[in-house]
Structure formats: C-alpha cells, structure tokens
Amino acid sequence: MSLFVIADLHLSTAEQTNKSMEVFGRRWSDYVARLVHNWHAVVTDEDTVIIPGDVSWALTLDEAVSDFSLLHSLPGRKILGKGNHDFWWSTASKLTAFTKAHAFHSIFFLFNNAFETEEFILAGTRGWYQDESCENLPKDTDFKKLVAREASRLDTSLNAAEALKREDDRREVLAFLHFPPIWNGLVCEEIIDVLKKHGISRCFFGHIHGNYTAQPTFVHDGVTFSLISADFLEFYPRLIQPND
C-alpha cells in the first residue's frame, strides 16, 4: 500500500485536444507510452498515486473522457489535484457525477478535502504564482484575491487532514500543490504561512518544466519542498517514503 506522486501528465489522447508536448523538449518524446510503461513498473493496484495538477489538456469533462479512461486503466487509486491547465475542472459534485457516470471508480479529487493512506494523510490545493512579477502570470487577474482564495482552500484541506489525523496521530500530513510556493527567489508568503500554521514538514509541487538541473528537494522555513513534475521525474511516479 505505497504512496506515489507525479504531476503534470498533460494527457491529450482525445482527437479534440491532440496537443503535443514535444515542443517543450525532447524529454517529452513519446511521453504517454513511457508514462504507462513506467507506471506499470512501479505501481500496483493496492497503491495510491496523487497527481497535483495539469492532468489533461481537455477543455471540458466530455473531452476528458479519453484521458480519464487511460488513467483509470492504470494500477492504483488516483487522486487528482487542479492545475492551471485543467480547464475541465468543475464543481465537486459535477466531478463526482462524471466519474460515477463513466465508472472511473479509481479516480478521486483533492478539492477542499483530505485523503488517507496507511501511513499518510494527503491535503492540498492548486496554489498560485509566487509574486505579481512572475513572467507567465495571466493578464487582468486579481493576484491578491487568487492567492487569498488558494491559501483559504489549502487551510480548509489541512483542517480536514487534521480531523483525520486525530483518529491516528502517527500518520504524517503531506501537502501537495501544483504551483511551487517558492521558486527562483520568489516566495508566496500566504501559502507558506498556512503550511507553517499546520506544522507541515513536506510539500510536493509540479508546474516547472524543462529545468532538469534544479534541486529535486530544498528546505525553506522548516518545510522540505520537492519538485515532482512528470518530465523532471522522467515519467516515473515517485515513491514517498515515511520521513524520507
């Protein structure tokens, strides 16, 4: 019953999307086949895999059926978070109805809630850019409002995690974000404050592509952060060890 993590699958198996990722570098060549092969090599049906965002290029849930079918066919329980490219993401009730309608019973959503494994409790949210000066920040967005909303959602998820932890306080609470709350010297203090408030010691994030010389883990303000984008991991889900 192991726990794995891998973000940024960027699936595009449907004809409506058919978006190649090879424009982002040679490491993305034939990445779906490599992901499927590597997933089968390390994940079993008894394991859990958390995917913190940018799961599918689909624009709607209907377009996402093919990508979700592929995910569902892979071993393990899949817990999906939201990324900045997951335009198919909807309300919690619509997402649940979608998986039930298509019998995707191995897929769940990290959305103002928390999940349990044998050794961990999982919480998280999408997050947002670290600072208004970030290069790819979408135009005409209310930066402070979005950061406040994501910090609130993270707080809600971690509150849910703490409620589960009270049932078994031996388990570590892990945080999963799509956006890194710290990168290239820029820090999203609002997100960091929530992590520290809840005593989180490990946080995993994706979103970063093409930077293969980056440190896989680093420590900031007592929190260990790990980059787990699919291309950075060479499309192998990463095993999370207790206190690794």
Buried (B, 14 or more C-beta within 10 A) or exposed (E): EBBBBBBBBBBBBBEBBEBEBEEEEEBBEEBBEBBBEBBEEBBEEEBBBBBBBBBBBBBEBEBBBBBBBBBBEBBBBBBBBBBBBBBBBBEEEEBBEBBEEBEBEBBBBBBBBBBBBEBBBBBBBBBBBBBEEBEEBEEEEEBEEBBEBBBBBBBBBBBBBBEBBEEEEEBBBBBBBBBBBBBEEBBBBBBBBBBBEBEBBBBBBBBBBEEEEBEEEEEEEEBBBBBBBBBBBEBBBBEBEEEE
